[in-house]
């Protein structure tokens, strides 16, 4: 099982590449809080319609509410439920971008990657010809922050 937080879905939808998630992972699981953040709180946002209708997105109701409450001391609702969901379901991977969320997830023993890791995997599997245009679109269209040093490192890692 692959669990996703809000950011990878919204940002890929912003640049028209949400198709990479099912191509790479098949089914993506999102907890109810992530569903709410994407599809309910801003129903016209990029990705909202996909989250409501895509057959490759599965909703998950987290059972361990005390864990979510504890995680909420440090994290937003989507991050807290994504981590709890990944733990409950023994997820193989958690897609999460926010530094604090990744740190907490890794401290709890979860394997994580972010949007840039997803793009690198897509490049390695030849799902995209070049990572540079997607990085540029993330910065320009989605407003996704990628510092210059990280931008250069991702390009090096992709062999570009």
MODABEL-V212153 format. One record per run of one state. SS is the DSSP state (H for helix, E for strand, L for the rest). FROM is the first residue (numbers start at 1). TO is the last residue. If there is no record, write none. Layout:
ss=SS from=FROM to=TO
ss=SS from=FROM to=TO
This chain:
ss=L from=1 to=1
ss=E from=2 to=4
ss=L from=5 to=5
ss=H from=6 to=14
ss=L from=15 to=18
ss=H from=19 to=25
ss=L from=26 to=27
ss=E from=28 to=31
ss=H from=32 to=40
ss=L from=41 to=47
ss=H from=48 to=53
ss=L from=54 to=56
ss=E from=57 to=60
ss=L from=61 to=64
ss=H from=65 to=71
ss=L from=72 to=76
ss=H from=77 to=88
ss=L from=89 to=92
ss=E from=93 to=95
ss=L from=96 to=98
ss=H from=99 to=107
ss=L from=108 to=111
ss=E from=112 to=113
ss=L from=114 to=114
ss=H from=115 to=124
ss=L from=125 to=131
ss=H from=132 to=142
ss=L from=143 to=147
ss=H from=148 to=157
ss=L from=158 to=160
